[in-house]
């Protein structure tokens, strides 16, 4: 799983760092269970101005799922994800 968040509090930033590996400021990676991922995403939606979370999903057409919150450069068209330029 990859999680990119924008404009979060220091407290929430610390919570994410306790659960995931921060590879760059506000860019986290890890492999939490689906249940933990869902809990984490609900917290992200409450605490971040915008965020993108990508994780593998064999049921999805692209074999991965992307969750989008707020204003990002990612758009979904017919089940496929694209980056706006």
N, C-alpha and C positions, 0 to 999 in steps of 0.2 A: 504494500500500500504506500502511496505517496500522498502527502497532505501539504498543501501550500495555503497559508493563511495571511491575511492582511489586517493590520490595525487591531491587535489584541492586547489585553492587559498583561502586565508582568506576571500576575498570579496565574492566569490561564496559560501563558507561555511556559511557566514552570511546570504546570500540570501536564502539558503536552510533552515536555522534555523528560518527565518521569516515566512516560508510557512509550514514547517513540524516540528514535535517534534523530537528532537535528543535524542535517548535513550542510546546511547553509541557514542563515538567519530566516526563520519562519518557514523553512522547508524541512519536513519531517518524513521519515520512512520507517516502516516496521511491518510486522505481520500479525496484528491482533486478530482474535477470532471475530466472526461475523457479529456476534452479540456485542462485543466491546467496540467494534467499529461503528455500529449503529448508535450506541450510547455516546461515543466520542463525536460523531457527526452532529447529533442533536445539541451537544454542548458548543460545537463550533458555530452552528447557526445562531445560537444565543449570544456568543461572545466575539465573533469576528465580523468585520465590516464586509469582507468577501473571502471566499475560499473555494478551492478545488481539491477534491479527493478522488484519486484513481486507484482501483484495485482490480485484481483478476476476478473474472466471473465467466465461467464456461458456458453459462446459459445465454449470455449476451452475444449479439451478432459479431462484435469485435473481439470477443473473449475477454473483455474488461468492461468495467462500469465506471462512469464518472459522475460524481455528485458535484453540483455547482451551486454556490450561494453568493448572492450579491452581484455586483457588476464585474464580470471577468471577460477575458478575450476568447472564451470557449463557447461555441454554439453547437447544438445538436440538431441535425437534419436527417430525418428518416432513420433514426437509430445510429447514426454515425456522428462522430465528434470532429469539429474543425476549429481551428484557431483563427480569429479575425485578425487581419493585418491592418 
